[in-house]
């Protein structure tokens, strides 16, 4: 395996952390550890989003850079008499990526390993075998023989279960495979933006934010933005990689390693034209690669940020990622580093005059 440098160690810590919507304590603590050295103060909103503030110039424009802390996962809803666990998906799951996958149930007594099960195909009719198994017919098997035994191990309804996967640097060391890239990569970008701005003169107040409950409706972005009342917002998240077999350019054009994605349109927001032009202008000036994309079938935290307070010009900047909302997703380290570089350079060029021009241009 590749030697783990500081950045890889941080990315591993962030992706290893377990945190579905409403249960973000563990990733929040990891993000807090890494971002605190670069912030003037670190606070929370009322539902647990992390807000790290760094002042470049008192009274300057407020720039919000938000990744979300939560990952898609499961919540235990029932324990059967025989010790199997019924569950609810939390965030979007496609049934075909779930069966026979290992999960970790986080209990008050520690972690319990489980596997997602269903009826075996050998006893299904030929017709039933051809159909994907409904999520409602799946269960989690933790190897317990009864409800009492499962409860003895600490399992309770309401406990979260998260995908289990080992952070892996691929043979091509730029390719990184892990669970929860959606959206610990956004949290990492927010950390690194503050890190790179620490020794830099700029005219703004920058907020590196880890929002909660994005996967169930962009909820923490709404409350965090209410606290911050930003003048400019950036949501940093994952986007769709269109470079695997079977995907046409019409469906998804972006390729891993070709730069961060500038999202033109998604289900939660029409991107702000003035901000979009400002950001792509900076990228063009500095030869930072980027790709345009649109995601009609999904939203980002930008959807909540741009409607906060009196409204704020907002842009979603995303990292082309394969196999999101599954146990293991893959992204390219160059895209991550270029996203950080682009946002840092944009912040350096923003001041009150530039913000006014972005808003009203």
N, C-alpha and C positions, 0 to 999 in steps of 0.2 A: 504494500500500500504506500501511496505517496506520503512524504513527510508532512506532518500536520503543522502548517505555519499558524500564526496568530489568527488570521482571518478564518481559516478552515476550522480552528478550534472554536471560535465564536459561532460559526455557522452550525457546527455539530451540536454545541450546547443549546442553541436556539431550536433546532429541529428535533432534537431528542426530547425537549420539554413537552409535557403532556398537557393539552389545554383545549377542550372543546368550548363552544359558546357557553358563557355562564360559568366556566370553570378555568379561567385564564391565570390563576395565581402563579403557577409554575413558570410559564413563559414570561409573565410580567416580571418575576424576580430575576430571571436571566437577563432580560432586556435592561432592567434597572441597574444591575451590576455593571453592564458594559457601557451604558450611556451616562451614568452619573459623573464619571470623571470629566466629561466634556460639557456639562450643564451647569448653569448658575443655581437652578433649583429643579427638583423633581417632585411633582404632585400627582394626584389622581382626580378623575371626575367621580361622580357618585356611584357609578356602576363598575368602576375598576379599570378604566382606560388609564394608561400611563402618559403623563405629559411632562416632557423635559424641556426646559426653557433656557435659551442662550441669547443673551443680549449683545448685539453688535453695536447698536446705537439706541439709547433710551428714547422712547417716543417714536421710533422708526416703524415702518410697516411690519405687520405681523404675518410671518410666513409659516404655514402649517405643513409639515411633511409627515404623512401618516401611513404606517403599515398596520395590518391587524394581527393581533396576538392569537386569535382563535384558529383552530383547524377543524375540518369536518371530522365527525366521529359519531359516537353512539351513547345513549343514556339507558341504563338498566331500568326497566319498568316493572318487571315481575320476576319472581323466582318460583319455578314450578315445584311441585311436590318431589319430583325426582332430582332437583338440583340444577336444572337447566335454566338459563337466563333469557327472558324475553327482553327485547330492546326497541328503542325508538331511534331512528337516524336523526342526527342533529347537523343540519347543513345538507347539501345535495349529494346523494349517492346514486350510482348506477348499479343495479343489482348484479350485473355480470362481473364486477370487479371485487365482489365481497366474499363469495363462498370459499371456504377452506383457508381463509386468511387468519393469521394470528393477531390477537388483540390483547391489550393490557387493561384490566379493570383496576381503577384507582379507588382503594377503599380506605377507611379510617385506620385499618390495621396494616396497610401496606398494599403493594401491587399483587394482583392475581392474574395469572396467564390464562387466556381462553382462546378458543378457535371457533369461527363462525361455521355452523353446520346446517344441514337440511336432510331431507330424506335422500338416501343414496339412489342413483339412477337405476341400479339393478332391479329395484322393485317398482319402478314407475312404468306406466304404459308407454308404448313407442311414441304416442302423440305427446304425452307429458314431457318426455325426454327432450323433445325438440324445442320446448319453450323455456325461456329463462325462469328461474325460480323467483317467485314474488318475495320481496323483502319480508312481508308479514309472515311468511312460512319459514323464515330462518330463525335460528336461536344461537346463543353462545354456550359452548360446552366448556366448563372449567374443571371437569373431572370430579365433580361432587356427586355423591350418591343420594343426597336428600336436600330439601330446603334448609334443614337444621345445619347440615354440614357447611353449606354455602354461607349461611349467616355466621357460623362460627369463624369462618375465614374473613369475616368483615364485610361481605357483600350486602349491600342495601339498595332498594329501589332509589333512583336518583343518582347513583354513582355513575361516573363516566367511564366509557371504554374507548381507547384510542388505538389506531393502527400501530403495530410493532414493526419497526424496520431499522436496520443498522445503517447509519450514515456511511456512504461509500464514495470514494474518489475513483472514477473509472480509469481504464488504461490510458485514455486520453485525459490527462489530469485536469483539463479545463471543464470536463463533464462531471457534474456532481449529482449523485442519486441519494434521495432522502425522503422520508415522510415530511409532511407539513411545510413544504416549500411555500404552499398557499396557507399562510403568508408570512412565514418567518423571514423570507428573503426581503420583504418590505420592511420588517422591523430592523433587519441588518442594514438596509440602505439608510434608514432614519438615523441609526447609531453612527454610521460612517460619515454621513453628511455633517453631523455635529462634530465628529472627530476632526474632519478636515477643515471645518470653519473655526476651530479653537484658536489657531494662531493667525487668523485672517481678519483684516479690517473689512467690515461691511456695514451697511446703513440700516440693518433690519433687526427685528427680534425673531429668532427662528425657534420653532417648536418641533422637536422630534417626538412623535406620538406613536404609542402602541394602542390601537383601539380594541375594544371587546365586541363580541357578537356581530361581526360583519357578516358571517355566513348565514345568519338568520334574519337579515334585514338592515344591515348598515347602522346598527343601533348605537354602538359606542362612538362612532364618528359624529353622530348627531349631538350627543351630550358633550363630547370633548370639544367640538367646534363651538358649542354654546359657551363653554368656559373660556376658550381662547378668543373667539370672535375674530377670525383671521381676515386679513386683507387679501391674501393669496393662498390658495390651497393646492397641495399635491397629494394625490393618493398613489402610493407605490404598492404594486400588487403583481400577481402573475397574470400572464396572458396566454393565448393559445399558440402553440408552435405548429406550423403547417408543413413541417418537413419530414413527416413520417409517411410510409406507404399508404396509398388509398385516399389521401387528402388532396383535393384539387386547389389550385391557386385561388379560384373563385371562393372556396369555402374558408380558407385561411392561408394567408400569403407569407407570414413571418417565418424566419428561419433562426434557429439557435445560433448565437455567436455573431449575428449581424447588427447588434445594437439594441438598445431599449426600444420598446414600442410606445409610440405616441397615440393614445386612443382618441379617435375622432368622434366616436359615437358609441354609446352602450345603452343598456336598458334603463340605466339610472340617470343619464346625463348626456346632453349635447355639449361637447367640449367647448370651452370659451375661446373664441377665435383670436382675440387679442393676446391671450396668454400663450396659446398654441403657436402663434406666429413669433412671439418673443423667444420662446424656448427653442423652436427649430432654427431661428436666426442665430442664437448663441451656438447651437450644435454645428450649423453650417460654417460659422466663423472659425471654430476651433477644430473642425474635421472630426467631431465626435459622431460616430455612426448612429443612425436611428432608423426605425421602420414605422410606417403608418399602419394602424389596424383599427378595426371596429368590432365590437362584440354585441350584436343585437340581442343575444340570448343570456346576457349576464350583466350585473352591475358591479361597481366598486364603491369604496368609501367616498369617492368624489361626489357620488349622488347625494349623500347627506351633507358633505362639507359645503357644496356650492349653494345650498339652500339655508345655511345657518345665518342667524342674526339678520343683517340686511341683504345677505347674498354676497358671495365672494367668487371672483374668477378662479376657476379650479380646473386642473388637468389630471388625468390618470396617466401615469407612466408605468409601464408594466414590463415584465421579463418573460420572453417566450419560453414556455415550460411544457414539457411533454407529460402526459398521464396525470394531470391534476385531478383532485378528488378521488384518489385511489391510495393504495398503501405506499407506492413509491413513485415519485416524480423526478424528472431530470431537467436540469438547466445548465447554462454555460456561464462560467465565471466571468468572462469578458463582458457579458451583457450587464451583469451586476455591477462590475467596476465602472463601466461607462455610464450607467444610470446615476451612480454616486457622483461621478465627475460632472455630468451634465447639470444636476441639481445644484451642486456647489457653485459652478460657474454662473448659473442663472442667479443665485442668491447674491453673488458678488456684484452683479450688474444691476440689481434692483435697489431702488431708493424711492422716496415718496413721489418724485417726478415721474420715474419709470412706471410705478404702479398706477398713477393717474392716467398715464398714456395707455397702458394695457387695458384699463377699465373702459376708457372712453374712445379709444381709437376706432 
